[in-house]
Each structure stands twice: as C-alpha cells, then as structure tokens.
C-alpha cells in the first residue's frame, strides 16, 4: 500500500514543481540582453528556450521512470541539486555554446516538476488524485506565469547571471525540504530500470487513451509555446520595444489558470476528464482568437492570454490525471511517454515561433496556434470511448487493490 503524503506534502511538491519549471522560462524576457552581453545574434540566443525543452524531454524519458524505482525523497533531492549546479554553469557561461549546453542540463533537471506531479498523484488519498495533481499543476502554472516577471525584474536589477544564481539558491532550498519531508518509501517494482525503459514504447501501443492524451495535449502545448515565444519577440521589437521587466508583466494575465486549477481538480475527480479537457481547450482557443488582433488593445491582449493560459493549464491537469489513472503503479512510466511526446510538440512550437513570426507576422502566427487548439478540441470530442475517471470511487478502489497486489 502506498503511504499518503505528510501534511503539507502536496503544497511542498507544488512549490518544488513551480520553482523548478520556472527555470525553463525565466530567461525568456532577458534574451535580448543575453544576446547583447555575449555579442551574438538574437537568433542564436533564441535557441535557449528550445535547449531547455530538449533537456526536459531527455529528463522525462530517462529520469521520470525512476519514480517507479526510487524513494521520492532521494529522487527529488538529487534532481534539485543537479538543477542548482546547472544554473550555476549557465550563470558562468562565457559564450552561446556553453550557455545552450547548460540549458539542456537545466531543462533535464527541471523535469523534477513532473516527478512532483507523479508523486502527488501516486500518494494521494483515495478519491483525491485529481485534486492532488491539480494542486501541483497550480504550482507549476504559477512558476511558468511568474517566471517571466521575476526573471525579467531580477535581470534589470541584478543582471541575468545573478538572476540565475537566485534561482539556483531556490533549487537548493527545495532539495533540503524534499530530503526532510517527502516519503522515504521505495516504490514496489517487478522490473529493473533498464527493463522499464525498454517497456516504454509498447505502453503507447497498449493504451489507446494514452495515444489520445498525447495527441491532443501536444497540440495545445504547441499552440501555447508558439504564442508565448512569438509574444516575447514581438514585444521586444518596435513599435513596442519593451524591456525584460515590462514583457514579464504580460505573464500576470495568465493568473486565471492558477486560480482555476483547484476547481479543475475537483471537477476531474467528479466527472470524466474528457469533458473537462474539451471545455478547457475551447477556452484556450477563444483566448487565442482574441490575441489575433489584440496586441494593440491591452485589455483584449490580457483577456486573451488569461483564457489561453487558463485553458491550457486546466486541460493539462485533467490530462495528467487521466494518464496516471491508466495504471497508478506504473504512473512514472506512463507519464514519461506522455510528457516526452507532449514536450516534443512544445519544442517544435518554440522552434517555429520565430520563423512563423518572420514569415506570416503576428496574426498568421496566432491563427496557426488557434488552428492547433481547435483540432485538439475536435479530436478530444470525437475520441473513441471514455477514459477512466481519474479520481472516482471505482478508480480509487482499483488503485488500492493494485497497490496491495
């Protein structure tokens, strides 16, 4: 039987997830400053977010399955310590090559955010998996949203190198807390780590609902990254010509996602995640439609970003709960497959944002994102069969029975 988290454990995991995942985004408002300091073209430094996402995918593929083998307090502590070391390397980077390499390591270690979500779902009380995952997702969304604001503000006050040192210190504090407070129970696994890695691809073939979750989740994450990277680049150029701190302020518009997530968790525990995902994806599409012509009017831009972020974060929380519910005892492996492909689509969106912006402009870029969101909503609505409920009584009982086998 899996032991529940200690009091405050879910909140700790949410804080760890938020501060870890923030490192993939905090430098985005400072990209022009970094390019100037290192005396390289912005197009080269613009690859930093892509490097971080590539690292994340590596972490999801190789590190997330360790959640099925290593006690949470050991695993999370090790990854946060590695994250702090990688941030220190980035702060000391003398050129673009070393900076990009450091961000691959940062992204890989930042995948601990997914470990936190998986631990929260696995150790949640009966019938509360959706709420636990949503709480950690709220922390992750807060980290993503506030990272640009905090990163931009710290860059203007301290410089981008010292900004990275501040985030390294936060990672070390999280490592200490994880070592002291997270469960020390080692997961029961019938397979070795190598066997677990070899068994990952067949999981995608054996679980149709996993394939559906990958496709629709990848589409909305593609759209999310296209919009946010294109927005950052657009606001840094004339006629806007905003500084890093001002660009970071736009992230506050997405606080709707943070506010809505606990409610999303309760809905996911009560109803099938499919319904929650459909509504959330259509909400994100409505927000993107506002952004097509909304940058000239700040209220429309704020509303569009709020709906985009709120919809994507809510859909992701419900989707993650659905993936974990497929087999809670193998949730690390299932989440690994899901998140590798999910972030692959995000990395593609990040890499295509600048070329799309140069080719079709802001309107064409946001229309591309809107098309991806509408396709995700359509596929979610016509997907065959209903996925298992993530937190209902039946799923909870099955989870408990499997845990006792």
ZAKEDREN-871016 format. One record per residue: residue in three letters; y, x, z of N, C-alpha, C in turn. Coordinates in steps of 0.05 Angstrom, whole numbers. Atoms other than C-alpha are relative to their C-alpha. Layout:
REC residuo    nyy    nxx    nzz   cayy   caxx   cazz    cyy    cxx    czz
REC     Ala      Y      X      Z      Y      X      Z      Y      X      Z
...
This chain:
REC residuo    nyy    nxx    nzz   cayy   caxx   cazz    cyy    cxx    czz
REC     Unk    -24     17      0      0      0      0     25     17      0
REC     Unk    -24    -15      2     69     26    -19     19     -9     23
REC     Unk    -18      6    -22    115     31     41     28     -7     -9
REC     Unk    -27      7      8    184     -2     37     19     23      6
REC     Unk    -21    -20     -6    247     40     36     11     -5     28
REC     Unk    -13      4    -26    282     52    103     26    -15     -3
REC     Unk    -26     14      2    345     12    120     21     18    -14
REC     Unk    -20    -15     14    399     33     73    -11     17    -23
REC     Unk     13    -17     20    349     68     27      8     -8    -29
REC     Unk     -8      9     27    366     25    -34     29      8     -6
REC     Unk    -28     -8      4    441     38    -24      2     30     -5
REC     Unk      0    -29      5    427    113    -19     -9      6    -28
REC     Unk      9     -4     27    388    110    -84     21     -8    -20
REC     Unk    -21      9     18    445     72   -116     22     21     -2
REC     Unk    -21    -21      0    495    126    -94    -10     25    -14
REC     Unk     11    -24     14    449    182   -119      0     -5    -30
REC     Unk      1      6     29    440    147   -186     28      1    -12
REC     Unk    -27      1     10    514    136   -194     13     27     -3
REC     Unk    -12    -27      1    537    206   -177    -15     19    -19
REC     Unk     15    -17     19    482    237   -219      6     -7    -29
REC     Unk     -4      8     27    490    196   -282     29      4     -9
REC     Unk    -28     -4      6    566    205   -278      5     26    -14
REC     Unk     -4    -26     12    557    277   -300     -3      0    -30
REC     Unk      2      3     29    539    254   -370     25     -9    -13
REC     Unk    -23     13     11    606    221   -378     27     11     10
REC     Unk    -25     -8    -14    658    253   -331     17     19    -18
REC     Unk    -15    -19     16    677    307   -381     12    -12    -26
REC     Unk     -9     11     25    690    259   -439     30     -2     -3
REC     Unk    -29      0      4    764    247   -425     13     27     -2
REC     Unk    -11    -27      1    774    322   -420     -9     17    -24
REC     Unk     11    -15     23    741    341   -486     21     15    -15
REC     Unk    -21    -14     15    807    358   -520     10     24     16
REC     Unk     -9    -22    -17    827    401   -460    -20     23     -1
REC     Unk     21    -20      1    760    437   -461      1     15    -27
REC     Unk     -2    -13     27    766    450   -536     23     19     -1
REC     Unk    -23    -18      0    835    479   -526     -4     25     17
REC     Unk      5    -22    -18    814    523   -468    -20     20    -12
REC     Unk     21    -18     12    753    551   -505      7      8    -29
REC     Unk    -10     -7     27    793    555   -571    -21     -5    -22
REC     Unk     20      8     20    741    517   -612      9    -28    -10
REC     Unk     -6     27     10    747    454   -656    -10    -22     18
REC     Unk      9     23    -16    742    387   -622    -27    -11    -10
REC     Unk     26     10     11    684    370   -669    -23     15     13
REC     Unk     21    -15    -13    644    425   -634     -4    -10     29
REC     Unk      2     10    -28    661    404   -563     -8    -29      2
REC     Unk      9     27      1    649    333   -584    -30     -3      2
REC     Unk     29      0     -2    575    351   -583     -9      1     29
REC     Unk      8     -2    -28    576    358   -507    -13    -26     10
REC     Unk     14     24     -8    560    284   -494    -27     -3    -13
REC     Unk     26      1     13    504    289   -545    -20     18     14
REC     Unk     18    -19    -14    476    350   -510     -9    -11     27
REC     Unk      7     13    -26    478    312   -443    -22    -21     -5
REC     Unk     20     21      6    440    254   -474    -27     12     -8
REC     Unk     25    -13      8    389    301   -506    -14     11     25
REC     Unk     12     -9    -25    378    332   -437    -12    -23     15
REC     Unk     11     23    -14    369    263   -407    -26     -9    -12
REC     Unk     25      8     12    316    246   -457    -23     19      7
REC     Unk     20    -19     -8    280    310   -441    -10     -5     29
REC     Unk      7      7    -28    283    292   -367    -17    -24      2
REC     Unk     16     24     -1    257    223   -379    -28      5    -10
REC     Unk     27     -5     11    199    250   -420    -17     17     19
REC     Unk     16    -20    -15    178    307   -374      2     -3     30
REC     Unk     -5      1    -29    207    292   -305     -6    -28     12
REC     Unk      4     27    -11    204    216   -297    -29     -6      6
REC     Unk     28      5     -8    128    213   -299     -8     13     26
REC     Unk      6    -12    -26    129    258   -238      3    -20     23
REC     Unk     -3     20    -21    149    196   -199    -27    -13      7
REC     Unk     27     10     -5     75    176   -204    -17     20     15
REC     Unk     16    -22    -11     53    242   -172     13     13     25
REC     Unk    -14    -15    -21    106    270   -124     15    -19     19
REC     Unk    -14     16    -20    135    241    -60     30     -1     -7
REC     Unk    -28      3      8    206    213    -71     19     21     12
REC     Unk    -19    -18    -13    240    258    -20     -1     28    -13
REC     Unk      2    -26     13    214    321    -55     11      0    -28
REC     Unk     -7      1     28    225    299   -126     31     -3     -3
REC     Unk    -28      5      3    296    273   -118     16     24     10
REC     Unk    -14    -24    -10    318    333    -75     -1     23    -20
REC     Unk      3    -22     19    292    382   -127     18     -4    -24
REC     Unk    -16      5     24    327    348   -185     30      1      6
REC     Unk    -29     -1     -7    394    341   -149      9     29      4
REC     Unk     -7    -29     -3    392    415   -131      3     13    -27
REC     Unk     -1    -11     27    378    433   -203     26    -10    -14
REC     Unk    -25     11     12    436    387   -224     24     16      9
REC     Unk    -22    -16    -11    484    425   -178      1     27    -13
REC     Unk      0    -26     12    462    491   -207      9     -1    -29
REC     Unk     -8      2     28    470    467   -279     30     -5     -3
REC     Unk    -29      5      1    541    441   -264     15     26      5
REC     Unk    -13    -26     -5    559    510   -236     -1     17    -25
REC     Unk      2    -16     25    534    542   -300     20    -11    -21
REC     Unk    -20     12     19    577    494   -342     28      8      8
REC     Unk    -27     -8     -8    638    510   -300      7     28     -6
REC     Unk     -4    -29      6    629    584   -313     -5      7    -29
REC     Unk      7     -5     28    612    576   -387     24     14    -15
REC     Unk    -22    -14     14    652    627   -429      5    -10    -28
REC     Unk     -3      9     27    641    592   -495    -15    -26     -5
REC     Unk     12     26      6    616    529   -530    -31      1      1
REC     Unk     29     -1      1    543    552   -538    -11     -2     29
REC     Unk      9      1    -28    534    565   -463      7    -27     13
REC     Unk     -8     26    -11    571    500   -447    -20    -21     -9
REC     Unk     19     20     10    525    459   -492    -27      4     12
REC     Unk     25     -5    -13    464    493   -463      0    -10     29
REC     Unk     -2      9    -27    488    478   -393     -1    -31      1
REC     Unk      1     29      0    498    405   -411    -27    -12     -7
REC     Unk     28      9      3    427    399   -436    -14      0     27
REC     Unk     12     -1    -27    406    421   -366     11    -21     18
REC     Unk    -12     21    -16    456    374   -334    -12    -27     -6
REC     Unk     12     26      7    430    315   -373    -28     -3     10
REC     Unk     28      1     -9    358    333   -356     -1     -6     30
REC     Unk      1      5    -29    372    337   -282     12    -26      8
REC     Unk    -12     26     -6    416    275   -284    -19    -23     -4
REC     Unk     21     21      4    354    236   -305    -11     -9     27
REC     Unk      8      9    -27    343    232   -229     10    -28      5
REC     Unk    -10     28     -3    383    167   -236    -22    -20     -7
REC     Unk     23     17      7    322    137   -270    -22      1     22
REC     Unk     19     -3    -22    278    165   -214      8    -19     22
REC     Unk    -10     18    -21    322    127   -165     -6    -29     -5
REC     Unk      6     28      7    314     62   -202    -29     -6      2
REC     Unk     29      3     -1    239     71   -207     -9     -1     29
REC     Unk      8      0    -29    233     87   -132      9    -26     13
REC     Unk     -9     25    -12    275     26   -114    -18    -23     -8
REC     Unk     17     21      9    231    -19   -156    -28      2     12
REC     Unk     27     -4    -11    165     11   -131     -1     -6     29
REC     Unk      0      3    -29    184      9    -58     15    -25     10
REC     Unk    -14     25     -8    220    -59    -59    -19    -19     15
REC     Unk     16     20    -13    195   -114    -12    -10    -21    -21
REC     Unk     12     20     18    153   -170    -43     22    -19     -9
REC     Unk    -19     20     11    194   -214    -90     28     10     -2
REC     Unk    -28    -10      0    255   -168    -87      3     24    -20
REC     Unk     -2    -22     19    241   -119   -144     25     -1    -17
REC     Unk    -24      3     17    296   -147   -188     25      7     15
REC     Unk    -24     -6    -16    347   -143   -132      3     30      5
REC     Unk     -1    -29     -6    328    -71   -115      8     16    -25
REC     Unk     -7    -13     24    331    -48   -187     29     -5     -8
REC     Unk    -28      7      6    397    -85   -197     20     15     18
REC     Unk    -18    -15    -18    428    -51   -136      3     28     -9
REC     Unk     -2    -28     11    411     18   -164     15     -1    -26
REC     Unk    -15      2     25    436     -5   -232     30     -4      5
REC     Unk    -28      3     -7    501    -26   -199     12     27      7
REC     Unk    -10    -27     -5    508     45   -172      3     16    -25
REC     Unk     -2    -14     25    493     73   -240     24     -9    -16
REC     Unk    -23     10     15    544     28   -273     26      9     12
REC     Unk    -24    -10    -12    596     47   -222      5     29     -6
REC     Unk     -2    -28      7    581    120   -235      9      4    -29
REC     Unk     -8     -2     28    587    111   -310     29     -8     -4
REC     Unk    -27     10      3    650     70   -305     21     18     12
REC     Unk    -20    -15    -14    687    111   -254      0     30     -7
REC     Unk      2    -28      6    663    178   -280     23      9    -19
REC     Unk    -22     -8     19    714    179   -337     27      1     14
REC     Unk    -25      0    -15    771    160   -290      1     24     19
REC     Unk      1    -22    -19    750    210   -236      1     27    -15
REC     Unk      1    -25     15    734    264   -287     27      7    -13
REC     Unk    -26     -5     12    800    255   -324     21      7     21
REC     Unk    -20     -5    -21    841    253   -260     -4     28     12
REC     Unk      5    -27    -11    807    315   -230      7     22    -20
REC     Unk     -7    -20     20    816    351   -295     30      6      0
REC     Unk    -29     -4      1    891    340   -294     10     14     26
REC     Unk     -9    -12    -26    896    361   -220    -11     28      4
REC     Unk     13    -25     -7    845    417   -215     -8     17    -25
REC     Unk     12    -13     23    824    435   -286    -29     -9     -4
REC     Unk     27     11      5    758    417   -319    -22     16     14
REC     Unk     20    -16    -14    720    476   -288     -3     -9     29
REC     Unk      1      9    -28    738    456   -217    -10    -28      3
REC     Unk     11     27      0    723    384   -234    -30      1      1
REC     Unk     29     -3      0    652    405   -249    -11     10     27
REC     Unk      8    -10    -26    648    443   -183     -1    -23     21
REC     Unk      0     23    -19    667    379   -145    -25    -17     -4
REC     Unk     24     15      5    610    342   -179    -25     14      9
REC     Unk     22    -16    -10    563    399   -162     -3     -4     31
REC     Unk      0      4    -29    582    391    -88    -12    -28      7
REC     Unk     11     27     -5    566    316    -92    -30      0     -4
REC     Unk     29     -2      5    498    332   -121    -15     13     24
REC     Unk     12    -14    -23    483    379    -63     -1    -19     24
REC     Unk      0     19    -22    503    326    -12    -22    -21     -4
REC     Unk     21     19      6    457    276    -47    -28     12      5
REC     Unk     26    -13     -4    400    327    -44     -7      1     30
REC     Unk      5     -1    -29    408    335     31     -8    -28     11
REC     Unk      6     28     -9    409    259     42    -28     -9     -9
REC     Unk     26      8     11    348    249     -3    -22     13     16
REC     Unk     21    -14    -15    307    301     35     -4    -12     27
REC     Unk      2     11    -27    323    269    101     -9    -29      2
REC     Unk      3     29     -3    318    195     85    -20    -13    -19
REC     Unk     18     14     19    274    180     25    -29      2      9
REC     Unk     28      1     -8    200    162     32    -15     27     -5
REC     Unk     16    -24      3    151    220     42    -28     -6     -9
REC     Unk     27      8      9     91    181     18     -4      8    -29
REC     Unk      7     -9     27     59    212    -43    -14    -23    -15
REC     Unk     13     22     15     41    161    -98    -29      6     -5
REC     Unk     28     -3      6    -32    149   -109     -3     -1    -30
REC     Unk      4     -2     29    -52    171   -179    -28     10     -6
REC     Unk     27     -8      7   -120    176   -211      0     22    -22
REC     Unk     -1    -19     22    -95    224   -265     18     24      8
REC     Unk    -17    -23     -3    -65    293   -267     26     -4    -15
REC     Unk    -26      2     14      7    304   -291     -4      4    -30
REC     Unk      5     -4     29    -19    332   -357    -13    -24    -13
REC     Unk     12     24     11    -63    272   -367     20    -23     -2
REC     Unk    -20     20      0     -5    227   -350     18      3    -25
REC     Unk    -17     -4     23     38    259   -404    -15     -7    -26
REC     Unk     16      6     24    -18    253   -455     -4    -30     -4
REC     Unk      5     29      1    -26    179   -438     25    -16     -7
REC     Unk    -25     15      4     47    162   -451      1    -15    -27
REC     Unk     -2     15     26     45    146   -526    -17    -25     -2
REC     Unk     16     24      2    -14     98   -520     12    -24     15
REC     Unk    -12     22    -15     26     57   -469     17    -17    -18
REC     Unk    -17     15     18     73     37   -524    -17    -18    -18
REC     Unk     18     16     17     14     12   -566    -13    -23     16
REC     Unk     15     20    -16    -19    -26   -508     18    -21     11
REC     Unk    -18     20    -12     43    -63   -484     21    -10    -20
REC     Unk    -19     11     20     78   -107   -536     28     -5     13
REC     Unk    -26      5    -13    132   -125   -485     15     26      5
REC     Unk    -13    -26     -2    147    -51   -475     13      7    -27
REC     Unk    -12     -5     26    159    -45   -550     25    -17     -4
REC     Unk    -23     18      3    205   -105   -549     23     10     17
REC     Unk    -21    -10    -18    243    -77   -489     14     25    -12
REC     Unk    -11    -24     12    252    -10   -525     19     -7    -23
REC     Unk    -16      6     23    279    -41   -589     26    -13      7
REC     Unk    -25     14     -6    329    -89   -560     18     17     19
REC     Unk    -16    -17    -17    351    -41   -505     13     23    -15
REC     Unk    -11    -22     16    360     15   -555     24     -9    -17
REC     Unk    -22     10     16    404    -29   -598     26     -4     16
REC     Unk    -25      3    -15    453    -47   -543     10     26     11
REC     Unk    -10    -26    -10    455     24   -517     13     16    -23
REC     Unk    -13    -12     24    470     49   -588     29    -11     -2
REC     Unk    -26     13      3    528     -1   -591     19     10     23
REC     Unk    -16     -8    -23    553     18   -521     12     28     -5
REC     Unk     -9    -27      4    557     92   -538     18      3    -24
REC     Unk    -18      0     24    588     81   -607     28     -8      9
REC     Unk    -26     10     -7    644     41   -576     15     19     19
REC     Unk    -14    -16    -20    659     86   -516      8     27    -11
REC     Unk     -8    -26     11    658    153   -553     22     -4    -21
REC     Unk    -21      5     20    699    124   -611     26     -7     14
REC     Unk    -24      7    -15    748     95   -560     14     25     11
REC     Unk    -11    -24    -12    757    162   -525     14     17    -21
REC     Unk    -12    -15     21    771    197   -591     24    -13    -12
REC     Unk    -23     14     11    817    143   -616     24      1     18
REC     Unk    -23      0    -19    860    141   -553     12     28      3
REC     Unk    -11    -27     -3    868    217   -554     17      8    -24
REC     Unk    -15     -6     24    899    216   -624     24    -18     -3
REC     Unk    -22     17      7    965    189   -649    -10    -26    -13
REC     Unk    -26      4    -15    993    136   -644     -3     -2     30
REC     Unk      3      4    -29    962    130   -574      6     26     15
REC     Unk     -5    -27    -11    960    205   -556     -1      0     31
REC     Unk      2      2    -29    937    191   -485    -14     25     12
REC     Unk     13    -23    -14    917    245   -434    -26     -8     12
REC     Unk     26      6    -12    850    250   -399      0    -21     22
REC     Unk     -1     20    -22    871    210   -338      5    -28    -10
REC     Unk     -7     27     11    901    153   -379    -25    -11    -15
REC     Unk     24      9     14    838    150   -422    -21     -9     20
REC     Unk     19      7    -21    796    148   -359      5    -27     12
REC     Unk     -7     26    -11    834     87   -335    -13    -23    -15
REC     Unk     13     21     16    803     46   -391    -28     -7     11
REC     Unk     27      6    -11    736     52   -355      1    -21     21
REC     Unk     -2     20    -21    762      8   -299     -4    -29    -11
REC     Unk      4     27     11    759    -51   -347    -29     -9      1
REC     Unk     29      7     -1    683    -48   -342    -10     -7     28
REC     Unk      9      6    -27    682    -64   -268    -14    -27      2
REC     Unk     14     25      0    657   -133   -286    -30      5      1
REC     Unk     29     -6      0    589   -101   -299    -10      7     28
REC     Unk      8     -8    -28    588    -72   -228     -1    -25     17
REC     Unk     -1     24    -17    607   -140   -197    -23    -19     -7
REC     Unk     20     20      8    557   -180   -238    -29      9      6
REC     Unk     27    -10     -2    496   -136   -226    -16    -12     23
REC     Unk     16     12    -21    474   -161   -157     -8    -29     -6
REC     Unk      7     27      8    477   -232   -184    -22      0    -21
REC     Unk     20     -3     20    437   -209   -244    -28      5     12
REC     Unk     26     -6    -13    383   -182   -198    -13    -25     12
REC     Unk     11     24    -12    375   -248   -162    -10    -19    -22
REC     Unk      9     17     23    371   -285   -229    -26     10    -12
REC     Unk     24    -12     12    318   -236   -254    -24     -5     19
REC     Unk     21      6    -18    277   -248   -191     -9    -29     -2
REC     Unk      6     28      1    281   -323   -201    -10     -9    -27
REC     Unk      7      8     27    276   -330   -276    -12     23    -16
REC     Unk     10    -21     18    244   -293   -334     22     18     -9
REC     Unk    -21    -19      9    284   -230   -352     10     -6    -28
REC     Unk     -8      5     28    284   -253   -424     25    -17     -2
REC     Unk    -24     18      1    335   -308   -411     25     16      9
REC     Unk    -23    -16    -10    380   -260   -371      9     19    -22
REC     Unk     -6    -20     20    376   -208   -426     15    -13    -24
REC     Unk    -12     13     23    394   -258   -481     29     -7      6
REC     Unk    -27      7     -8    456   -283   -444     17     25      2
REC     Unk    -15    -24     -4    478   -213   -425      6     14    -27
REC     Unk     -4    -13     25    470   -186   -496     21    -15    -16
REC     Unk    -21     16     14    511   -243   -526     27      4     13
REC     Unk    -25     -6    -14    564   -229   -473     12     26    -10
REC     Unk     -9    -25     10    568   -157   -495     10     -2    -29
REC     Unk     -9      4     28    573   -179   -568     28    -14     -1
REC     Unk    -27     13     -1    632   -225   -550     21     20      7
REC     Unk    -20    -20     -7    667   -167   -517      6     19    -23
REC     Unk     -4    -18     22    656   -122   -577     17    -13    -22
REC     Unk    -16     15     20    685   -176   -623     29      1      8
REC     Unk    -28     -2     -8    748   -174   -581     12     27     -6
REC     Unk    -10    -27      4    753    -99   -589      6      7    -29
REC     Unk     -4     -6     28    752   -102   -665     30      3     -7
REC     Unk    -29     -1      5    827   -115   -666     16      2     26
REC     Unk    -13      3    -26    842   -110   -592     14     24     11
REC     Unk    -12    -24    -12    867    -38   -581     30     -2      1
REC     Unk    -29      3     -1    939    -58   -598     10    -18     22
REC     Unk     -7     18    -22    938   -110   -543    -17      6     24
REC     Unk     16     -9    -24    917    -82   -475    -17    -22     13
REC     Unk     17     21    -12    894   -149   -446    -26     -5    -15
REC     Unk     24      5     16    846   -160   -504    -19     23      1
REC     Unk     17    -23     -2    821    -89   -500    -14      1     27
REC     Unk     13      1    -27    809    -95   -425    -21    -21      2
REC     Unk     20     21      0    773   -161   -434    -24      7    -16
REC     Unk     23     -8     17    730   -134   -490    -17     21     14
REC     Unk     15    -21    -13    710    -72   -451    -15    -11     25
REC     Unk     13     12    -23    695   -114   -389    -25    -16     -8
REC     Unk     23     15      9    649   -160   -428    -22     18    -11
REC     Unk     19    -19     11    616   -103   -465    -16     14     22
REC     Unk     13    -14    -21    601    -64   -402    -17    -18     18
REC     Unk     14     19    -16    582   -124   -361    -26    -10    -13
REC     Unk     24     10     14    534   -150   -414    -21     22     -2
REC     Unk     20    -22      3    501    -82   -427    -13      7     26
REC     Unk     11     -8    -26    492    -65   -353    -19    -22     10
REC     Unk     17     22     -9    464   -134   -336    -26     -1    -16
REC     Unk     24      0     17    416   -132   -395    -18     23      8
REC     Unk     16    -23     -7    393    -62   -375    -15     -4     26
REC     Unk     13      5    -26    378    -83   -303    -24    -18     -3
REC     Unk     22     19      4    336   -142   -326    -22     13    -17
REC     Unk     20    -13     16    301   -100   -379    -16     21     15
REC     Unk     14    -19    -16    284    -45   -330    -19    -13     19
REC     Unk     18     15    -17    255    -96   -282    -24    -10    -15
REC     Unk     23     10     17    212   -124   -338    -19     23     -5
REC     Unk     17    -23      6    186    -54   -355    -17      7     25
REC     Unk     14     -7    -25    168    -38   -282    -21    -20      6
REC     Unk     18     21     -7    134   -105   -274    -26      0    -17
REC     Unk     24     -1     16     85    -90   -330    -24     13     14
REC     Unk     21    -13    -16     46    -44   -283     15     17     21
REC     Unk    -16    -14    -20     83    -24   -218    -12     27      7
REC     Unk     12    -25     -8     32     31   -203      4     22    -21
REC     Unk     -5    -19     21     48     65   -269     29     -2    -10
REC     Unk    -28      6      8    122     48   -269     15     25     -9
REC     Unk    -13    -25      8    143    121   -275     -6      6    -29
REC     Unk      8     -5     28    104    129   -340     11    -20    -19
REC     Unk    -12     21     17    126     63   -369     30      4     -3
REC     Unk    -29     -5      2    198     78   -352      7     24    -16
REC     Unk     -4    -24     16    191    146   -383      1     -6    -30
REC     Unk      1      8     28    171    117   -450     25    -16     -8
REC     Unk    -22     17      6    224     64   -447     27     15     -1
REC     Unk    -26    -14     -2    282    110   -427      3     22    -21
REC     Unk     -2    -21     21    265    166   -476     10    -13    -26
REC     Unk     -8     13     25    270    118   -534     27    -14      3
REC     Unk    -25     13     -5    328     80   -503     23     20     -3
REC     Unk    -21    -20      1    369    144   -495      0     14    -27
REC     Unk     -1    -10     27    348    167   -564     19    -16    -17
REC     Unk    -19     17     14    385    108   -592     29      4     10
REC     Unk    -26     -6    -10    443    123   -546     11     26    -11
REC     Unk     -8    -25     11    445    195   -570      8     -3    -30
REC     Unk     -7      5     28    445    171   -642     28    -13     -2
REC     Unk    -27     13      0    504    125   -626     22     20      7
REC     Unk    -20    -20     -8    541    182   -592      6     19    -23
REC     Unk     -4    -19     22    530    229   -651     13    -13    -24
REC     Unk    -11     13     24    550    177   -703     28    -11      5
REC     Unk    -26     12     -6    613    153   -667     23     14    -15
REC     Unk    -22    -15     13    660    208   -693     -2     -3    -31
REC     Unk      2      4     30    633    206   -766      7    -29     -8
REC     Unk     -7     28      7    638    130   -766     30     -5      2
REC     Unk    -29      3     -4    709    133   -739     15     12    -23
REC     Unk    -13    -13     22    729    182   -793     -4    -15    -26
REC     Unk      7     12     26    695    142   -848     10    -29     -3
REC     Unk     -7     29      2    708     68   -832     21     -8     20
REC     Unk    -21      7    -18    760     71   -778    -10    -15     25
REC     Unk      7     14    -24    762     35   -711    -13    -27     -5
REC     Unk     11     27      5    749    -34   -739    -29      2    -11
REC     Unk     27     -2     11    689    -12   -780    -20     10     20
REC     Unk     18    -10    -21    660     26   -721     -8    -22     20
REC     Unk      6     22    -19    665    -34   -674    -16    -22    -13
REC     Unk     16     20     14    637    -80   -727    -29      9     -1
REC     Unk     28    -12      0    576    -33   -732    -13     -5     27
REC     Unk     11      6    -27    567    -39   -656     -6    -29      4
REC     Unk      4     29     -3    575   -114   -659    -26     -9    -15
REC     Unk     24      7     15    520   -119   -712    -25      8     15
REC     Unk     23     -8    -15    473    -79   -668     -5    -19     24
REC     Unk      3     19    -23    486   -125   -608    -11    -27     -9
REC     Unk     10     26     10    475   -188   -649    -29      2     -8
REC     Unk     28     -4      7    410   -160   -676    -17      1     25
REC     Unk     14     -1    -25    388   -144   -605     -4    -28     12
REC     Unk      2     27    -11    403   -215   -582    -20    -17    -17
REC     Unk     18     15     17    366   -244   -642    -29      7      5
REC     Unk     27     -9     -5    304   -201   -631    -10     -9     28
REC     Unk      8      9    -27    304   -219   -557     -7    -29      1
REC     Unk      5     28      0    307   -293   -572    -26     -8    -15
REC     Unk     23      7     16    251   -293   -624    -25     17      7
REC     Unk     23    -17     -8    206   -241   -589    -23    -17      8
REC     Unk     24     16     -6    135   -266   -583     -6      0     29
REC     Unk      9      2    -27    115   -292   -516     21      6     21
REC     Unk    -18     -5    -22    150   -290   -449    -11     23     16
REC     Unk      9    -23    -16    147   -224   -410     -5    -10     28
REC     Unk      5      8    -27    122   -227   -339     25      0     16
REC     Unk    -23      1    -18    172   -246   -286      0     25     18
REC     Unk      0    -26    -13    196   -183   -252     -3     -3     30
REC     Unk      1      1    -29    201   -209   -181    -10    -25     11
REC     Unk     10     25    -10    169   -277   -176    -24      4     18
REC     Unk     22     -2    -20    115   -293   -126    -26     10    -13
REC     Unk     25     -8     13     58   -284   -176      0     30     -5
REC     Unk     -2    -28      5     82   -215   -198     -1     16     26
REC     Unk      0    -14    -26     94   -195   -126    -28      3     12
REC     Unk     27      0    -11     24   -214   -105    -17     20    -16
REC     Unk     16    -18     16     -6   -177   -164      7     29      6
REC     Unk     -8    -28     -7     35   -115   -146    -13      8     26
REC     Unk     12     -7    -25      9   -117    -75    -30      5     -3
REC     Unk     29     -4      4    -63   -126    -98     -6     26    -13
REC     Unk      5    -25     14    -58    -68   -146      5     24     18
REC     Unk     -6    -22    -18    -27    -25    -92    -22      5     20
REC     Unk     22     -3    -20    -88    -38    -47    -26      8    -13
REC     Unk     26     -7     13   -140    -22   -100     -7     29      5
